[in-house]
Amino acid sequence: MLIATWNVNSIIPRLPRLLEWLERLRPQVVCLQETKCSDERFPRLELSGLGYEVAAAGEGAWNGVALVSRIGIDDVTIGLGGDCRWEDRLEARAIGATCGDLRIWSVYVPNGREPGHAHYAYKLRWLEALRGVAALELGTGLPLAICGDFNVAPTDDDVWDPAEFVNSTHVTPAERVAVGQLRELGLRDIVPRPLKYDRPFTYWDYRAGMFHKNQGMRIDLVFASPALAARSRDAYVDRDMRKGTAPSDHAPVVVDLGE
């Protein structure tokens, strides 16, 4: 069983690449982020042609998350509940569902912009709300995976040069503590193999040839409940999907959970 997470950075222009990848790899469940697509425009027909059901939460040109599954989608939950808002808006940043015997969430954590900004405070509130949801989900006893673009590099090894990120978001102690609270609940960070180079980066800025220099970050994460993590036989960053014409600036993370 393969599950994957991929920030596609706009699903409509990325659709041919996504469909080719799905047809070749045939993962059972994929978490998508930054779909930038309204629910009405989401390409359900094209995905159903490959045997995938869809649960999506979109808001047009911004944000957007989705789950696509070949093993069913039930008990869909959109959002984290409560009052986790940005400028009085509930953004499309989280969606959960039961797929087969697995409870899985696709999340797109706010960027934070810069420390001290209101968006940074929103990011920390959002991560605290995610912790609350994770605690409730773990209480059900279902195997749980929370996957997505966390916009946080958990350690200095997860960025190409820590000196380049001083006074920046994604690496501040508060953000790392907030993500670490998921581990304190018992969730395990499944760190993938890099396939190339020595570190499994998942994101490379479009600017200045950063991908080809491997100046990246590991910010796309898969957190799994202990029993589910124990099933993991392999995990890797599909770096090839960051290559070619009009790629996303993120690469998929793929986890093999065995039979």
C-alpha positions as CSV (number, residue, x, y, z in Angstrom):
1,M,0.0,0.0,0.0
2,L,1.4,3.3,-1.1
3,I,0.4,6.7,0.4
4,A,1.8,10.0,-0.7
5,T,1.7,13.7,-0.2
6,W,2.4,16.4,-2.8
7,N,2.0,20.2,-2.8
8,V,1.1,20.5,-6.5
9,N,1.2,24.4,-6.4
10,S,-2.0,24.6,-8.6
11,I,-3.6,21.5,-9.8
12,I,-5.0,22.6,-13.1
13,P,-1.7,23.4,-14.8
14,R,-0.1,20.5,-13.0
15,L,-2.8,18.0,-14.0
16,P,-1.0,16.2,-16.9
17,R,2.0,15.6,-14.6
18,L,-0.3,14.4,-11.8
19,L,-2.3,12.0,-14.0
20,E,0.9,10.5,-15.5
21,W,2.4,10.0,-12.1
22,L,-0.8,8.4,-10.7
23,E,-1.1,6.1,-13.6
24,R,2.6,5.0,-13.3
25,L,2.8,4.7,-9.5
26,R,-0.8,3.8,-8.6
27,P,-0.7,4.9,-5.0
28,Q,-3.7,4.0,-2.9
29,V,-4.1,7.4,-1.3
30,V,-2.6,10.8,-2.1
31,C,-2.8,14.0,-0.1
32,L,-2.7,17.1,-2.2
33,Q,-2.0,20.7,-1.1
34,E,-2.2,24.2,-2.6
35,T,-4.6,23.0,-5.3
36,K,-5.7,26.6,-5.9
37,C,-8.9,25.4,-7.4
38,S,-12.6,25.9,-6.5
39,D,-14.5,22.7,-5.7
40,E,-16.5,23.2,-8.9
41,R,-13.4,23.2,-11.1
42,F,-11.6,20.3,-9.4
43,P,-10.8,17.7,-12.0
44,R,-12.8,14.8,-10.5
45,L,-13.7,13.3,-13.9
46,E,-10.1,13.0,-15.0
47,L,-9.1,11.4,-11.6
48,S,-12.1,9.1,-11.6
49,G,-10.9,7.8,-15.0
50,L,-7.9,6.4,-13.1
51,G,-10.1,4.9,-10.4
52,Y,-9.7,7.6,-7.8
53,E,-12.4,9.1,-5.6
54,V,-11.9,12.7,-4.5
55,A,-12.6,14.7,-1.4
56,A,-11.6,18.4,-1.9
57,A,-11.8,21.7,-0.1
58,G,-10.9,24.7,-2.3
59,E,-11.3,28.4,-2.4
60,G,-10.2,29.4,-5.9
61,A,-6.9,31.0,-6.5
62,W,-5.5,30.3,-3.0
63,N,-4.7,27.4,-0.7
64,G,-6.8,24.3,-1.2
65,V,-6.4,20.7,-0.1
66,A,-7.6,17.3,-1.4
67,L,-7.5,13.6,-0.9
68,V,-7.6,11.2,-3.8
69,S,-8.1,7.5,-3.0
70,R,-8.5,4.1,-4.8
71,I,-9.7,2.5,-1.5
72,G,-12.7,4.6,-0.7
73,I,-13.3,7.9,1.0
74,D,-15.7,8.1,4.0
75,D,-16.4,10.3,7.0
76,V,-14.9,13.4,5.4
77,T,-14.0,16.3,7.7
78,I,-13.1,19.7,6.4
79,G,-11.1,22.1,8.5
80,L,-9.9,21.9,12.0
81,G,-13.0,23.2,13.7
82,G,-13.0,26.0,16.3
83,D,-12.1,29.5,15.4
84,C,-8.8,29.2,13.6
85,R,-9.2,32.0,11.1
86,W,-7.1,34.4,9.0
87,E,-8.7,37.8,8.8
88,D,-12.1,36.4,9.6
89,R,-11.8,33.7,7.0
90,L,-11.7,30.0,7.5
91,E,-9.2,28.9,4.9
92,A,-9.1,25.7,2.9
93,R,-6.1,24.1,4.6
94,A,-7.1,20.8,6.1
95,I,-9.2,17.8,5.0
96,G,-9.5,14.4,6.6
97,A,-11.2,11.1,5.6
98,T,-11.3,7.4,6.3
99,C,-9.7,5.5,3.4
100,G,-10.0,1.8,3.8
101,D,-8.7,1.1,7.3
102,L,-6.7,4.3,7.4
103,R,-7.7,7.7,8.8
104,I,-5.7,10.3,6.8
105,W,-5.4,14.1,6.7
106,S,-4.0,16.4,4.1
107,V,-2.8,19.7,5.6
108,Y,-1.4,22.9,4.3
109,V,0.0,24.8,7.2
110,P,0.1,28.6,6.9
111,N,3.4,30.1,5.8
112,G,3.8,32.6,8.6
113,R,5.5,35.2,6.4
114,E,8.0,36.5,9.0
115,P,8.4,36.2,12.8
116,G,6.3,38.9,14.5
117,H,3.8,39.1,11.7
118,A,0.1,38.5,12.4
119,H,0.3,35.6,9.9
120,Y,3.1,34.0,12.1
121,A,0.8,34.1,15.1
122,Y,-2.0,32.6,13.0
123,K,0.4,29.8,12.0
124,L,1.1,28.9,15.6
125,R,-2.6,28.9,16.4
126,W,-3.3,26.7,13.4
127,L,-0.6,24.2,14.5
128,E,-2.1,24.1,18.0
129,A,-5.5,23.4,16.5
130,L,-4.0,20.6,14.4
131,R,-2.5,19.1,17.6
132,G,-6.0,19.1,19.1
133,V,-7.4,17.3,16.1
134,A,-4.6,14.8,16.1
135,A,-5.2,14.0,19.7
136,L,-8.8,13.3,19.0
137,E,-8.1,11.1,16.0
138,L,-5.5,9.1,17.9
139,G,-8.2,8.4,20.5
140,T,-10.3,6.6,17.9
141,G,-7.7,3.8,17.5
142,L,-7.7,3.9,13.7
143,P,-4.3,3.9,12.0
144,L,-3.6,7.6,11.5
145,A,-1.5,9.6,9.0
146,I,-1.3,13.4,8.9
147,C,0.5,14.4,5.7
148,G,1.2,17.7,3.9
149,D,3.1,20.9,3.5
150,F,3.9,21.9,7.1
151,N,6.0,25.0,6.1
152,V,8.3,24.0,9.0
153,A,11.7,22.3,8.7
154,P,11.9,20.2,11.9
155,T,15.7,20.4,12.4
156,D,18.7,22.3,11.0
157,D,19.5,19.2,8.9
158,D,16.2,19.8,7.1
159,V,17.5,23.0,5.4
160,W,20.4,23.4,3.0
161,D,22.1,26.1,5.0
162,P,20.8,27.1,8.5
163,A,22.7,30.4,8.2
164,E,20.5,31.4,5.3
165,F,17.4,31.1,7.5
166,V,18.4,33.2,10.5
167,N,15.4,35.4,11.5
168,S,13.2,33.6,9.0
169,T,10.1,31.5,9.4
170,H,10.1,27.7,8.9
171,V,13.0,27.3,11.4
172,T,12.1,29.3,14.5
173,P,12.0,27.5,17.9
174,A,8.3,28.2,18.3
175,E,7.4,26.6,15.0
176,R,9.6,23.6,15.7
177,V,8.1,23.1,19.1
178,A,4.6,23.3,17.6
179,V,5.4,20.5,15.2
180,G,7.3,18.6,17.9
181,Q,4.0,18.5,19.9
182,L,2.7,16.0,17.3
183,R,5.6,13.7,18.2
184,E,4.8,14.2,21.9
185,L,1.3,12.8,21.1
186,G,3.0,9.6,19.8
187,L,3.0,10.4,16.1
188,R,6.2,9.5,14.3
189,D,7.8,11.6,11.6
190,I,8.5,9.2,8.7
191,V,11.7,10.6,7.2
192,P,12.0,9.6,3.5
193,R,15.1,8.6,1.6
194,P,16.5,11.4,-0.6
195,L,17.2,9.2,-3.7
196,K,19.9,11.7,-4.6
197,Y,22.3,13.8,-2.5
198,D,22.5,13.3,1.2
199,R,19.3,14.9,2.6
200,P,15.6,14.3,1.7
201,F,14.6,17.8,0.7
202,T,11.0,18.2,-0.6
203,Y,10.9,21.8,-1.6
204,W,13.2,24.0,-3.7
205,D,12.5,27.6,-4.6
206,Y,12.1,28.3,-8.3
207,R,14.7,31.1,-8.1
208,A,18.4,31.0,-8.9
209,G,18.6,27.3,-9.9
210,M,18.1,26.2,-6.3
211,F,16.8,22.8,-7.4
212,H,19.9,22.0,-9.4
213,K,22.1,23.2,-6.6
214,N,20.0,21.1,-4.1
215,Q,19.4,24.2,-2.0
216,G,16.2,22.9,-0.5
217,M,14.2,22.2,2.6
218,R,12.3,19.3,4.0
219,I,8.9,20.8,4.9
220,D,6.5,18.2,3.4
221,L,6.0,15.7,6.2
222,V,4.3,12.5,7.0
223,F,3.3,11.9,10.6
224,A,2.0,8.4,11.4
225,S,0.5,6.7,14.5
226,P,2.9,4.1,16.0
227,A,1.3,1.0,14.5
228,L,1.0,2.6,11.1
229,A,4.6,3.8,11.2
230,A,5.7,0.3,12.1
231,R,4.2,-0.9,8.8
232,S,6.4,1.4,6.8
233,R,8.8,-0.6,4.6
234,D,10.2,2.4,2.7
235,A,9.7,6.1,2.1
236,Y,11.3,8.3,-0.5
237,V,11.2,11.8,-2.1
238,D,10.2,11.4,-5.8
239,R,12.6,14.0,-6.9
240,D,12.0,13.4,-10.6
241,M,8.7,15.1,-10.3
242,R,10.4,18.4,-9.5
243,K,12.2,18.2,-12.9
244,G,10.9,18.8,-16.4
245,T,8.5,21.4,-17.8
246,A,6.4,23.5,-15.4
247,P,6.9,21.5,-12.3
248,S,5.6,22.3,-8.8
249,D,8.3,23.7,-6.5
250,H,7.7,20.6,-4.2
251,A,8.3,16.9,-4.9
252,P,6.0,14.1,-3.7
253,V,6.8,12.1,-0.6
254,V,5.9,8.4,-1.0
255,V,5.5,5.9,1.8
256,D,5.2,2.2,1.3
257,L,3.1,0.7,4.1
258,G,3.3,-2.9,2.8
259,E,0.4,-5.1,2.1
